[in-house]
Every structure is written in C-alpha cells, then in structure tokens.
Amino acid sequence: MANSPRQSVLIVGILSPLISAFAGFAVYNSLTRASAAPDKDFLFRLSMVSLAMAAPFFVTLALTVPRWRRGSLTRSEKLGLGIAALSLVLTGVPVSSLITRSRQSSNLALSEVLAPAFDTKDIRGQSHRLEDHRGKVVIVNVWATWCGPCRWEMPELDRLYAERKDDGFIVFGLSIEDVNLQRSFVEEVVPVRYPLLTTDGVVPSIYRDIERYPAIFLIDRKGMLQPAPGPDEPFDKVRAAVDALLASG
C-alpha cells in the first residue's frame, strides 16, 4: 500500500499524453459543433483546447507536490512526471494553430493595402506574376486536396471565373501540396479552368500562412487587398464582392 501513491503518479504520468490528445480532440470537436460562428470564436476554442490538453500534466504534478516538498520523490515518480510533461509539449499544436490562425485572420481582414506580389508557376509549368494582372480584379484562393469545403467552393469559383473573365477578372488557386497530387485532383475530382499555382517560385508568406482552408484573398484593380467573405458565408457574397470591385472601375 505504501507504494500505491508512487505507482499512481507513474501510471497517471504514462497515461497523460494519451489523455491530453484525446481531451484536445474531444474539446475541439464539441466546441466546433456547438459554435454558431466558427470563423470568429476560434481564439476561444483553441484556448480551451490548450487548457484541456495541459490538464493531465497539472493533475500529475499535483500528485507529486507533497512528496516533492519533502524532497522524497522516487525515480518512478520523477519518470511519471517527466512523461506527463509531454502533455505540455502536445499543447504546442493548438498554440501554433492559434498563432497561425490569428495571423491568417489579420491578413484576410487587410483593406487598401498593396497585395504582396508573387511570381511562380502553375501545375502545368506556366509562369504567373501578380503584377501582370494589374487593372483586373483578382482572387487568390488557397486550397488543399483534403479540404472538403474546397471541393464545394472550387466549382463555384470556376463558374464565376468563366462568367466574369472577359470583364477583367481572374482566379488563381494556390496550394502547397505536391504538383502531381494537385494535377490528379483537378483531373479526376474537381476540374477547374483557372490557373492552379504552386509555391515553387516567389510566394509571400501571407498566402502560405494558412490554418483554415479555404482562404480567399481579394485584390482590386489597383492591386490593393480588400476584405473577402469567409468560408462560413454564402458564396453569393463572394460573387457580390467581385461584382462590386469590377463595377468600381
């Protein structure tokens, strides 16, 4: 019986990383399902996930505090506490996501700021420069093959591109994924007519620091960034925003 508290610290410590991962997953899914505005409350949700993932470590720490103060921690208790510390390492995942998501939100909200220029190739090897399209309304759509909402949005963007390209409108898709994977995706799953860019050339971080997909950057005829509707909003708002910029001349 005397060894029971010591064993409990070791057992709790060993289980802590698993409990941490499960708690983070469960809290994130629960809060996301309950959210009425996922694009706006991400700060709260990811903060709660971080706290939930850190909890197992602090439980393990609480079990060791009395003996720690007496300087009588056993090797197994120290091992349990050390393993539990991995729970804190795991919190780096939501914390990193939180930082990137905050940066993404700030970038997408930019208004009347010159859009950073890119110079890269599409999945067919053709070069594209943003500055070559000054005078047009441009959408840069950041997407991924695994992104469910992207599969719905891309055909809508393709139709909008086909309808408005003669009015001075162009869409660029942008993905960090392998070129062959992208090419297979658009050939077999969602074919689109607008260029799909790679990040093999010069692509500023504003277009690559993406946590939530899809993401739309809207650029007016003067080359200035304008706020674009988010993925939670109806696509008609994207269409309306493009039409307003086309009409503004």
Beta strands, then each sheet from edge to edge (+ up, - down):
strand 1: 113-114
strand 2: 119-121
strand 3: 127-129
strand 4: 137-142
strand 5: 169-174
strand 6: 196-197
strand 7: 215-219
strand 8: 224-226
sheet 1: 1+ 8- 7+ 4- 5- 6-
sheet 2: 2+ 3-
end
